[in-house]
């Protein structure tokens, strides 16, 4: 989309938000994918077997 970066920056300014860096976004994504909820085990009910995590740390 032409002008997306400008529109995003304008929206963030209007809402008083600081846009994170690409590195910050990727670090947060990795943290959420590998750390958040690691004590939670999702069980496939019919077979009573746990799902394997999609992303391993």
Secondary structure as UniProt FT lines:
FT   TURN            2..3
FT   HELIX           4..15
FT   HELIX           22..34
FT   TURN            35..39
FT   STRAND          43..44
FT   TURN            45..48
FT   STRAND          49..50
//
